[in-house]
Amino acid sequence: MPTFKIPYGRQQITDDDIKAVVEVLQSDFLTQGPKIGEFEQNFAQYVDAYYAVAISNGTAALHLSLIAQGIGPGDNVITTPITFAATANAALYTGANVYFADIDPDTYLIDLDKVETLIKQHPKGFFKAILPVDFAGLPVNTEKLKNIADRYQLKIIEDACHAPGAYFIDSQNNKQKSGNGKFAHTTAFSFHPVKHIAAGEGGMITTNDRKIYQKLLKLRTHGISKNDMKFRIFNRDEQGGWYYEMHDLGFNYRITDIQAALGNSQLKRAGKGLKKRQEIARKYREAFKNLPVKFQKIPNNTFHAYHLFIIEVENRKSFYDFLHQNGILAQIHYIPVHLLDYYSRFGWKKGDFPMAETYYNKTISLPMFPSLTEDEQNYIIEKVKIFFSDI
């Protein structure tokens, strides 16, 4: 029997987290209460954004980001094939068409040169938006991307579900955090249990655009508002405090106070979690530096948030099976979106994005989470070395 059973990711729930949730359960509000606004304010401050809107999950955050920026039926958007399906699915929900640009073979991020090549292959105005992904916690250089987007009038909707706390240093030597709204129009985050901030489920949209912010507030609640109402149907003087209006077709994408309280509690130790992830990554890199593995390349002046710790190996299936047999539940991130059966119906096929496909054939994610113990990591390292000593 394996000595350990170690997942690739795991939430950490503390007594403070439990206390925060219990306080909400004993309060007057389980949803649409004060904890949501508190979480939004604190998260916006954490990523240096003007505004934050809490949403039911990261996929919903991407969906509403697209709608709020006018992406709809017949529009064309670009994203990476190496992401969870939700990134592309969110665009399809709006009726838009999804195009892919291949990845950089070393960083695994969308290749910005290939993005511009793809844009040039189509008529002016063909593409309306791009959805870059801060994959595994490594941020896309959105300053460089914005230079491209501005030339072709594209909206940038950043998927930072892996990357709260990540940043790069821009050309002016300023720190640019994922989600700060400096270059991307909106940024989506996730609070799924294996993410940096675990709220059970939940997501967040950050932006510096007040009009987008106000639209997002309506869209997450059926398009209904009691503020800034135009009273198009009824006379204002005849209506009381009960009245609301619906000016847009929105969704029930609200988050609960229970989730917001848990998220807010976890946010308080987000910096500590990032520090531990960095320590785990450094130890893996040092331990495996002489093994036949390839690490994700981190560009200069870039801070990796390490949602995932990814390596590439030649004999991935045997390696995966060996780890699982020894209680190390490594995972694969991800099957290229264009090769999923549903997306093959749009004409995508093997060979379309060779860098993404080569990456997929070799990639594996080792356990990475702040509560990973020293004994657990030492065990993982020992087993990895044993595997490579036998081949």
C-alpha positions as a Markdown table, in Angstrom:
| # | Residue | x | y | z |
|---|---|---|---|---|
| 1 | Met | 0.0 | 0.0 | 0.0 |
| 2 | Pro | 1.2 | 3.5 | -0.7 |
| 3 | Thr | 2.7 | 5.4 | 2.2 |
| 4 | Phe | 0.7 | 8.6 | 1.2 |
| 5 | Lys | -2.3 | 9.5 | -0.9 |
| 6 | Ile | -1.5 | 13.0 | -2.2 |
| 7 | Pro | -3.8 | 14.8 | -4.6 |
| 8 | Tyr | -2.4 | 17.3 | -7.1 |
| 9 | Gly | -4.3 | 20.1 | -5.3 |
| 10 | Arg | -6.1 | 20.4 | -1.9 |
| 11 | Gln | -8.0 | 23.2 | -0.1 |
| 12 | Gln | -6.9 | 24.2 | 3.4 |
| 13 | Ile | -9.6 | 25.1 | 5.8 |
| 14 | Thr | -8.6 | 26.7 | 9.1 |
| 15 | Asp | -10.5 | 27.5 | 12.3 |
| 16 | Asp | -10.7 | 31.1 | 11.2 |
| 17 | Asp | -12.4 | 30.0 | 8.0 |
| 18 | Ile | -14.9 | 27.9 | 9.9 |
| 19 | Lys | -15.6 | 30.8 | 12.3 |
| 20 | Ala | -16.2 | 33.2 | 9.4 |
| 21 | Val | -18.7 | 30.8 | 7.8 |
| 22 | Val | -20.5 | 30.1 | 11.1 |
| 23 | Glu | -20.9 | 33.8 | 11.8 |
| 24 | Val | -22.7 | 34.2 | 8.5 |
| 25 | Leu | -24.9 | 31.1 | 9.2 |
| 26 | Gln | -25.9 | 32.8 | 12.4 |
| 27 | Ser | -26.6 | 36.2 | 10.8 |
| 28 | Asp | -29.6 | 37.6 | 9.0 |
| 29 | Phe | -28.1 | 37.2 | 5.5 |
| 30 | Leu | -27.0 | 34.0 | 3.7 |
| 31 | Thr | -26.9 | 35.7 | 0.4 |
| 32 | Gln | -27.0 | 39.2 | -1.0 |
| 33 | Gly | -25.7 | 40.5 | 2.3 |
| 34 | Pro | -22.7 | 42.6 | 3.5 |
| 35 | Lys | -20.0 | 40.0 | 3.2 |
| 36 | Ile | -20.1 | 40.1 | -0.6 |
| 37 | Gly | -19.3 | 43.8 | -0.8 |
| 38 | Glu | -16.6 | 43.3 | 1.8 |
| 39 | Phe | -15.0 | 40.5 | -0.2 |
| 40 | Glu | -15.2 | 42.6 | -3.4 |
| 41 | Gln | -13.5 | 45.6 | -1.8 |
| 42 | Asn | -10.7 | 43.5 | -0.3 |
| 43 | Phe | -10.1 | 41.5 | -3.5 |
| 44 | Ala | -9.9 | 44.7 | -5.6 |
| 45 | Gln | -7.4 | 46.0 | -3.2 |
| 46 | Tyr | -5.4 | 42.8 | -3.3 |
| 47 | Val | -4.9 | 42.9 | -7.1 |
| 48 | Asp | -4.8 | 46.8 | -7.3 |
| 49 | Ala | -8.0 | 47.1 | -9.3 |
| 50 | Tyr | -10.6 | 49.8 | -9.1 |
| 51 | Tyr | -13.6 | 47.5 | -9.1 |
| 52 | Ala | -14.4 | 43.9 | -8.3 |
| 53 | Val | -17.7 | 42.0 | -8.8 |
| 54 | Ala | -18.2 | 38.6 | -7.1 |
| 55 | Ile | -19.7 | 35.9 | -9.2 |
| 56 | Ser | -20.9 | 32.4 | -8.8 |
| 57 | Asn | -17.9 | 30.8 | -10.4 |
| 58 | Gly | -14.9 | 31.5 | -12.7 |
| 59 | Thr | -16.8 | 30.3 | -15.8 |
| 60 | Ala | -19.6 | 32.8 | -15.1 |
| 61 | Ala | -17.0 | 35.5 | -14.6 |
| 62 | Leu | -15.7 | 34.9 | -18.1 |
| 63 | His | -19.2 | 34.7 | -19.6 |
| 64 | Leu | -20.3 | 38.0 | -18.0 |
| 65 | Ser | -17.0 | 39.7 | -19.0 |
| 66 | Leu | -17.6 | 38.9 | -22.6 |
| 67 | Ile | -21.2 | 40.1 | -22.5 |
| 68 | Ala | -20.4 | 43.3 | -20.7 |
| 69 | Gln | -18.0 | 44.2 | -23.5 |
| 70 | Gly | -20.5 | 43.5 | -26.2 |
| 71 | Ile | -19.3 | 40.2 | -27.5 |
| 72 | Gly | -22.2 | 38.3 | -29.0 |
| 73 | Pro | -23.5 | 36.1 | -31.8 |
| 74 | Gly | -21.3 | 36.0 | -34.8 |
| 75 | Asp | -18.3 | 37.8 | -33.2 |
| 76 | Asn | -14.9 | 36.1 | -33.3 |
| 77 | Val | -12.6 | 35.7 | -30.4 |
| 78 | Ile | -9.1 | 34.2 | -29.8 |
| 79 | Thr | -7.8 | 32.1 | -27.0 |
| 80 | Thr | -5.3 | 29.4 | -26.3 |
| 81 | Pro | -5.9 | 25.7 | -26.8 |
| 82 | Ile | -4.1 | 24.9 | -23.5 |
| 83 | Thr | -6.6 | 25.9 | -20.9 |
| 84 | Phe | -9.6 | 24.3 | -19.2 |
| 85 | Ala | -12.6 | 24.1 | -21.6 |
| 86 | Ala | -14.4 | 26.9 | -19.7 |
| 87 | Thr | -12.3 | 29.6 | -21.3 |
| 88 | Ala | -13.5 | 28.8 | -24.8 |
| 89 | Asn | -17.0 | 27.6 | -23.7 |
| 90 | Ala | -17.7 | 31.0 | -22.2 |
| 91 | Ala | -17.3 | 32.6 | -25.6 |
| 92 | Leu | -19.6 | 30.0 | -27.2 |
| 93 | Tyr | -22.2 | 30.8 | -24.6 |
| 94 | Thr | -22.5 | 34.3 | -26.1 |
| 95 | Gly | -22.8 | 32.9 | -29.6 |
| 96 | Ala | -19.3 | 34.0 | -30.6 |
| 97 | Asn | -16.9 | 31.9 | -32.6 |
| 98 | Val | -13.7 | 30.6 | -31.0 |
| 99 | Tyr | -10.3 | 30.7 | -32.8 |
| 100 | Phe | -7.1 | 29.4 | -31.2 |
| 101 | Ala | -3.5 | 30.6 | -31.4 |
| 102 | Asp | -0.7 | 28.1 | -30.5 |
| 103 | Ile | 1.4 | 28.3 | -27.3 |
| 104 | Asp | 5.0 | 29.2 | -26.7 |
| 105 | Pro | 6.7 | 25.8 | -26.2 |
| 106 | Asp | 8.6 | 26.9 | -23.1 |
| 107 | Thr | 6.2 | 29.1 | -21.1 |
| 108 | Tyr | 3.0 | 27.3 | -22.3 |
| 109 | Leu | 1.3 | 30.6 | -22.6 |
| 110 | Ile | -0.4 | 31.8 | -25.7 |
| 111 | Asp | 2.2 | 32.9 | -28.2 |
| 112 | Leu | 1.7 | 36.6 | -28.9 |
| 113 | Asp | 3.5 | 36.4 | -32.2 |
| 114 | Lys | 1.1 | 33.7 | -33.4 |
| 115 | Val | -1.8 | 35.8 | -32.2 |
| 116 | Glu | -0.8 | 38.7 | -34.4 |
| 117 | Thr | -0.2 | 36.3 | -37.3 |
| 118 | Leu | -3.7 | 34.9 | -36.9 |
| 119 | Ile | -5.2 | 38.4 | -36.8 |
| 120 | Lys | -3.4 | 39.4 | -40.0 |
| 121 | Gln | -4.8 | 36.3 | -41.8 |
| 122 | His | -8.3 | 37.7 | -41.5 |
| 123 | Pro | -10.0 | 41.0 | -42.6 |
| 124 | Lys | -9.7 | 44.1 | -40.5 |
| 125 | Gly | -12.2 | 44.0 | -37.7 |
| 126 | Phe | -12.8 | 40.2 | -37.9 |
| 127 | Phe | -11.7 | 39.6 | -34.3 |
| 128 | Lys | -13.4 | 41.4 | -31.4 |
| 129 | Ala | -11.6 | 40.0 | -28.3 |
| 130 | Ile | -8.8 | 37.9 | -27.0 |
| 131 | Leu | -8.9 | 35.7 | -23.9 |
| 132 | Pro | -5.3 | 35.1 | -22.7 |
| 133 | Val | -4.8 | 32.6 | -19.9 |
| 134 | Asp | -2.3 | 33.0 | -17.0 |
| 135 | Phe | -1.7 | 29.3 | -17.3 |
| 136 | Ala | -0.6 | 27.4 | -14.1 |
| 137 | Gly | -0.1 | 30.8 | -12.4 |
| 138 | Leu | 2.3 | 32.3 | -14.9 |
| 139 | Pro | 1.0 | 35.7 | -16.1 |
| 140 | Val | 0.7 | 36.7 | -19.7 |
| 141 | Asn | 2.6 | 40.0 | -20.4 |
| 142 | Thr | -0.6 | 42.0 | -21.0 |
| 143 | Glu | 1.4 | 45.1 | -21.7 |
| 144 | Lys | 2.7 | 43.5 | -24.9 |
| 145 | Leu | -0.7 | 42.0 | -25.6 |
| 146 | Lys | -2.3 | 45.4 | -25.3 |
| 147 | Asn | 0.0 | 46.8 | -27.9 |
| 148 | Ile | -1.3 | 44.2 | -30.3 |
| 149 | Ala | -4.9 | 44.6 | -29.2 |
| 150 | Asp | -4.9 | 48.4 | -29.6 |
| 151 | Arg | -3.6 | 48.1 | -33.2 |
| 152 | Tyr | -6.5 | 45.8 | -34.1 |
| 153 | Gln | -9.2 | 47.2 | -31.7 |
| 154 | Leu | -9.5 | 44.0 | -29.6 |
| 155 | Lys | -10.9 | 43.7 | -26.1 |
| 156 | Ile | -8.7 | 41.8 | -23.6 |
| 157 | Ile | -10.5 | 39.5 | -21.3 |
| 158 | Glu | -7.9 | 37.9 | -19.1 |
| 159 | Asp | -8.4 | 34.5 | -17.6 |
| 160 | Ala | -6.4 | 34.7 | -14.3 |
| 161 | Cys | -8.2 | 31.8 | -12.6 |
| 162 | His | -4.8 | 30.3 | -11.9 |
| 163 | Ala | -3.0 | 33.5 | -11.0 |
| 164 | Pro | -4.2 | 35.7 | -8.1 |
| 165 | Gly | -1.0 | 37.3 | -6.8 |
| 166 | Ala | 1.0 | 36.8 | -10.0 |
| 167 | Tyr | 2.7 | 39.8 | -11.6 |
| 168 | Phe | 5.2 | 40.9 | -14.2 |
| 169 | Ile | 7.4 | 44.1 | -14.3 |
| 170 | Asp | 6.4 | 46.3 | -17.2 |
| 171 | Ser | 8.5 | 48.4 | -19.6 |
| 172 | Gln | 8.4 | 51.3 | -17.1 |
| 173 | Asn | 9.6 | 49.1 | -14.3 |
| 174 | Asn | 6.2 | 49.0 | -12.6 |
| 175 | Lys | 4.7 | 45.9 | -11.0 |
| 176 | Gln | 1.6 | 44.8 | -12.9 |
| 177 | Lys | -0.5 | 42.3 | -11.0 |
| 178 | Ser | -2.9 | 39.9 | -12.8 |
| 179 | Gly | -6.3 | 41.6 | -12.6 |
| 180 | Asn | -5.2 | 45.2 | -11.9 |
| 181 | Gly | -7.0 | 46.5 | -15.0 |
| 182 | Lys | -4.0 | 48.4 | -16.3 |
| 183 | Phe | -3.9 | 46.5 | -19.7 |
| 184 | Ala | -6.8 | 44.0 | -19.7 |
| 185 | His | -10.4 | 45.4 | -19.8 |
| 186 | Thr | -11.6 | 42.7 | -17.4 |
| 187 | Thr | -10.0 | 39.8 | -15.6 |
| 188 | Ala | -11.7 | 36.6 | -14.3 |
| 189 | Phe | -10.7 | 34.7 | -11.2 |
| 190 | Ser | -11.9 | 31.4 | -9.7 |
| 191 | Phe | -12.4 | 30.3 | -6.1 |
| 192 | His | -12.7 | 26.6 | -6.8 |
| 193 | Pro | -11.4 | 24.5 | -3.9 |
| 194 | Val | -8.0 | 23.7 | -5.5 |
| 195 | Lys | -7.4 | 27.4 | -6.3 |
| 196 | His | -5.4 | 29.8 | -4.2 |
| 197 | Ile | -8.5 | 31.1 | -2.5 |
| 198 | Ala | -11.0 | 28.4 | -1.9 |
| 199 | Ala | -14.7 | 29.4 | -1.4 |
| 200 | Gly | -16.2 | 26.1 | -2.4 |
| 201 | Glu | -17.2 | 27.7 | -5.6 |
| 202 | Gly | -17.2 | 31.4 | -6.7 |
| 203 | Gly | -15.4 | 33.8 | -8.9 |
| 204 | Met | -14.5 | 37.4 | -9.3 |
| 205 | Ile | -14.3 | 39.9 | -12.2 |
| 206 | Thr | -12.0 | 42.9 | -11.8 |
| 207 | Thr | -12.0 | 46.0 | -14.0 |
| 208 | Asn | -11.0 | 49.7 | -14.0 |
| 209 | Asp | -13.9 | 50.7 | -16.2 |
| 210 | Arg | -16.9 | 52.0 | -14.2 |
| 211 | Lys | -19.4 | 51.5 | -17.0 |
| 212 | Ile | -18.4 | 47.8 | -17.3 |
| 213 | Tyr | -18.5 | 47.5 | -13.5 |
| 214 | Gln | -22.1 | 48.9 | -13.4 |
| 215 | Lys | -23.2 | 46.6 | -16.2 |
| 216 | Leu | -21.7 | 43.5 | -14.5 |
| 217 | Leu | -23.6 | 44.3 | -11.3 |
| 218 | Lys | -26.9 | 44.1 | -13.3 |
| 219 | Leu | -25.9 | 41.1 | -15.4 |
| 220 | Arg | -25.2 | 38.9 | -12.4 |
| 221 | Thr | -28.7 | 39.5 | -11.0 |
| 222 | His | -31.0 | 38.9 | -13.9 |
| 223 | Gly | -30.3 | 42.4 | -15.4 |
| 224 | Ile | -32.4 | 43.8 | -12.6 |
| 225 | Ser | -31.5 | 47.0 | -10.6 |
| 226 | Lys | -33.0 | 49.2 | -8.0 |
| 227 | Asn | -30.4 | 51.9 | -8.6 |
| 228 | Asp | -30.0 | 54.4 | -11.4 |
| 229 | Met | -33.5 | 53.5 | -12.6 |
| 230 | Lys | -35.0 | 55.2 | -15.6 |
| 231 | Phe | -38.6 | 54.4 | -14.7 |
| 232 | Arg | -39.6 | 53.8 | -18.3 |
| 233 | Ile | -42.9 | 52.1 | -17.5 |
| 234 | Phe | -44.2 | 53.6 | -14.4 |
| 235 | Asn | -44.4 | 57.2 | -13.0 |
| 236 | Arg | -41.6 | 57.7 | -10.4 |
| 237 | Asp | -43.9 | 59.4 | -8.0 |
| 238 | Glu | -46.2 | 56.4 | -7.9 |
| 239 | Gln | -43.5 | 53.9 | -6.9 |
| 240 | Gly | -42.0 | 53.0 | -3.5 |
| 241 | Gly | -39.0 | 51.2 | -2.1 |
| 242 | Trp | -40.2 | 47.8 | -3.5 |
| 243 | Tyr | -39.7 | 48.9 | -7.1 |
| 244 | Tyr | -37.1 | 47.5 | -9.5 |
| 245 | Glu | -36.5 | 47.6 | -13.2 |
| 246 | Met | -34.9 | 45.1 | -15.7 |
| 247 | His | -33.1 | 46.8 | -18.6 |
| 248 | Asp | -31.0 | 43.9 | -19.7 |
| 249 | Leu | -31.4 | 40.1 | -20.0 |
| 250 | Gly | -29.1 | 39.0 | -17.1 |
| 251 | Phe | -28.4 | 35.8 | -15.2 |
| 252 | Asn | -28.5 | 34.4 | -11.7 |
| 253 | Tyr | -24.8 | 34.4 | -11.2 |
| 254 | Arg | -24.8 | 35.7 | -7.6 |
| 255 | Ile | -22.4 | 34.4 | -5.0 |
| 256 | Thr | -23.6 | 33.8 | -1.4 |
| 257 | Asp | -22.5 | 35.5 | 1.8 |
| 258 | Ile | -21.3 | 32.1 | 3.0 |
| 259 | Gln | -18.9 | 31.8 | 0.1 |
| 260 | Ala | -17.8 | 35.4 | 0.4 |
| 261 | Ala | -17.1 | 35.0 | 4.1 |
| 262 | Leu | -14.9 | 32.0 | 3.4 |
| 263 | Gly | -13.2 | 33.7 | 0.5 |
| 264 | Asn | -12.5 | 36.8 | 2.5 |
| 265 | Ser | -11.0 | 34.7 | 5.3 |
| 266 | Gln | -8.8 | 32.8 | 2.9 |
| 267 | Leu | -7.7 | 36.1 | 1.2 |
| 268 | Lys | -6.2 | 37.2 | 4.5 |
| 269 | Arg | -3.5 | 34.5 | 4.2 |
| 270 | Ala | -3.2 | 34.6 | 0.4 |
| 271 | Gly | 0.4 | 36.0 | 0.7 |
| 272 | Lys | 1.4 | 33.2 | 3.0 |
| 273 | Gly | 0.0 | 30.7 | 0.6 |
| 274 | Leu | 1.9 | 32.2 | -2.3 |
| 275 | Lys | 5.2 | 32.1 | -0.3 |
| 276 | Lys | 4.7 | 28.4 | 0.5 |
| 277 | Arg | 3.9 | 27.6 | -3.2 |
| 278 | Gln | 7.2 | 29.3 | -4.2 |
| 279 | Glu | 9.1 | 27.2 | -1.6 |
| 280 | Ile | 7.6 | 24.0 | -2.9 |
| 281 | Ala | 8.4 | 25.0 | -6.5 |
| 282 | Arg | 12.0 | 25.8 | -5.6 |
| 283 | Lys | 12.5 | 22.5 | -3.9 |
| 284 | Tyr | 11.0 | 20.5 | -6.9 |
| 285 | Arg | 13.3 | 22.4 | -9.3 |
| 286 | Glu | 16.4 | 21.8 | -7.2 |
| 287 | Ala | 15.6 | 18.1 | -6.7 |
| 288 | Phe | 14.8 | 17.4 | -10.4 |
| 289 | Lys | 17.4 | 19.7 | -12.1 |
| 290 | Asn | 19.6 | 16.7 | -13.2 |
| 291 | Leu | 16.6 | 14.5 | -14.3 |
| 292 | Pro | 15.3 | 14.2 | -17.9 |
| 293 | Val | 12.4 | 16.6 | -17.2 |
| 294 | Lys | 11.5 | 20.0 | -18.7 |
| 295 | Phe | 10.3 | 22.8 | -16.4 |
| 296 | Gln | 7.9 | 25.6 | -17.4 |
| 297 | Lys | 10.1 | 28.6 | -18.3 |
| 298 | Ile | 9.6 | 31.8 | -16.2 |
| 299 | Pro | 10.4 | 35.0 | -18.1 |
| 300 | Asn | 12.6 | 37.5 | -16.4 |
| 301 | Asn | 10.8 | 40.0 | -14.0 |
| 302 | Thr | 7.8 | 37.7 | -13.7 |
| 303 | Phe | 6.3 | 36.3 | -10.5 |
| 304 | His | 4.7 | 32.8 | -10.9 |
| 305 | Ala | 1.7 | 32.2 | -8.6 |
| 306 | Tyr | 2.1 | 28.4 | -9.0 |
| 307 | His | -1.4 | 27.1 | -9.0 |
| 308 | Leu | 0.2 | 24.1 | -10.8 |
| 309 | Phe | 3.7 | 22.7 | -10.9 |
| 310 | Ile | 4.2 | 21.3 | -14.4 |
| 311 | Ile | 6.9 | 19.2 | -15.8 |
| 312 | Glu | 7.3 | 17.6 | -19.2 |
| 313 | Val | 8.5 | 14.0 | -19.5 |
| 314 | Glu | 9.0 | 11.7 | -22.5 |
| 315 | Asn | 7.3 | 8.6 | -21.1 |
| 316 | Arg | 4.3 | 10.4 | -19.5 |
| 317 | Lys | 1.8 | 7.5 | -19.3 |
| 318 | Ser | 4.3 | 5.2 | -17.5 |
| 319 | Phe | 5.3 | 8.0 | -15.2 |
| 320 | Tyr | 1.6 | 8.9 | -14.4 |
| 321 | Asp | 0.8 | 5.2 | -13.7 |
| 322 | Phe | 3.9 | 4.8 | -11.4 |
| 323 | Leu | 3.0 | 7.9 | -9.4 |
| 324 | His | -0.6 | 6.8 | -8.9 |
| 325 | Gln | 0.4 | 3.3 | -7.9 |
| 326 | Asn | 2.5 | 5.0 | -5.2 |
| 327 | Gly | -0.3 | 7.3 | -4.0 |
| 328 | Ile | 0.8 | 10.4 | -5.8 |
| 329 | Leu | -2.3 | 11.6 | -7.7 |
| 330 | Ala | -0.6 | 13.7 | -10.4 |
| 331 | Gln | -2.9 | 15.2 | -13.0 |
| 332 | Ile | -2.8 | 16.3 | -16.6 |
| 333 | His | -3.5 | 20.0 | -17.5 |
| 334 | Tyr | -4.9 | 20.0 | -20.1 |
| 335 | Ile | -6.2 | 18.1 | -23.1 |
| 336 | Pro | -6.0 | 20.8 | -25.9 |
| 337 | Val | -9.4 | 22.3 | -26.2 |
| 338 | His | -9.4 | 22.0 | -30.0 |
| 339 | Leu | -9.0 | 18.2 | -29.7 |
| 340 | Leu | -12.1 | 17.8 | -27.4 |
| 341 | Asp | -14.8 | 16.0 | -29.3 |
| 342 | Tyr | -17.2 | 18.9 | -29.1 |
| 343 | Tyr | -14.7 | 21.3 | -30.7 |
| 344 | Ser | -13.8 | 18.9 | -33.4 |
| 345 | Arg | -17.3 | 19.6 | -34.8 |
| 346 | Phe | -16.0 | 23.1 | -35.7 |
| 347 | Gly | -13.3 | 21.5 | -37.9 |
| 348 | Trp | -10.4 | 21.6 | -35.5 |
| 349 | Lys | -8.1 | 18.5 | -35.8 |
| 350 | Lys | -4.8 | 17.0 | -34.8 |
| 351 | Gly | -1.9 | 19.0 | -36.3 |
| 352 | Asp | -3.6 | 22.4 | -36.1 |
| 353 | Phe | -1.5 | 23.5 | -33.1 |
| 354 | Pro | 1.6 | 21.4 | -32.9 |
| 355 | Met | 3.2 | 23.2 | -29.9 |
| 356 | Ala | 0.1 | 22.6 | -27.8 |
| 357 | Glu | -0.2 | 19.0 | -28.9 |
| 358 | Thr | 3.5 | 18.3 | -28.2 |
| 359 | Tyr | 3.1 | 19.9 | -24.8 |
| 360 | Tyr | 0.0 | 17.8 | -24.0 |
| 361 | Asn | 1.8 | 14.5 | -24.9 |
| 362 | Lys | 4.5 | 15.2 | -22.3 |
| 363 | Thr | 2.9 | 17.3 | -19.5 |
| 364 | Ile | 2.1 | 16.2 | -16.0 |
| 365 | Ser | 1.2 | 18.3 | -12.9 |
| 366 | Leu | 2.8 | 17.3 | -9.6 |
| 367 | Pro | 1.1 | 18.0 | -6.2 |
| 368 | Met | 1.2 | 21.7 | -5.4 |
| 369 | Phe | -0.7 | 23.3 | -2.5 |
| 370 | Pro | 0.3 | 25.3 | 0.6 |
| 371 | Ser | -0.6 | 22.5 | 3.1 |
| 372 | Leu | 1.7 | 20.0 | 1.3 |
| 373 | Thr | 3.9 | 18.8 | 4.1 |
| 374 | Glu | 7.7 | 18.4 | 4.0 |
| 375 | Asp | 7.3 | 14.7 | 4.4 |
| 376 | Glu | 4.8 | 14.5 | 1.6 |
| 377 | Gln | 7.1 | 16.5 | -0.8 |
| 378 | Asn | 10.1 | 14.4 | 0.2 |
| 379 | Tyr | 8.1 | 11.3 | -0.6 |
| 380 | Ile | 7.1 | 12.7 | -4.0 |
| 381 | Ile | 10.7 | 13.6 | -4.8 |
| 382 | Glu | 12.0 | 10.2 | -3.7 |
| 383 | Lys | 9.5 | 8.4 | -5.9 |
| 384 | Val | 10.2 | 10.6 | -8.9 |
| 385 | Lys | 13.9 | 9.9 | -8.6 |
| 386 | Ile | 13.2 | 6.1 | -8.3 |
| 387 | Phe | 11.2 | 6.2 | -11.5 |
| 388 | Phe | 13.9 | 7.9 | -13.5 |
| 389 | Ser | 16.7 | 5.7 | -12.0 |
| 390 | Asp | 14.9 | 2.6 | -13.4 |
| 391 | Ile | 14.6 | 3.8 | -17.1 |
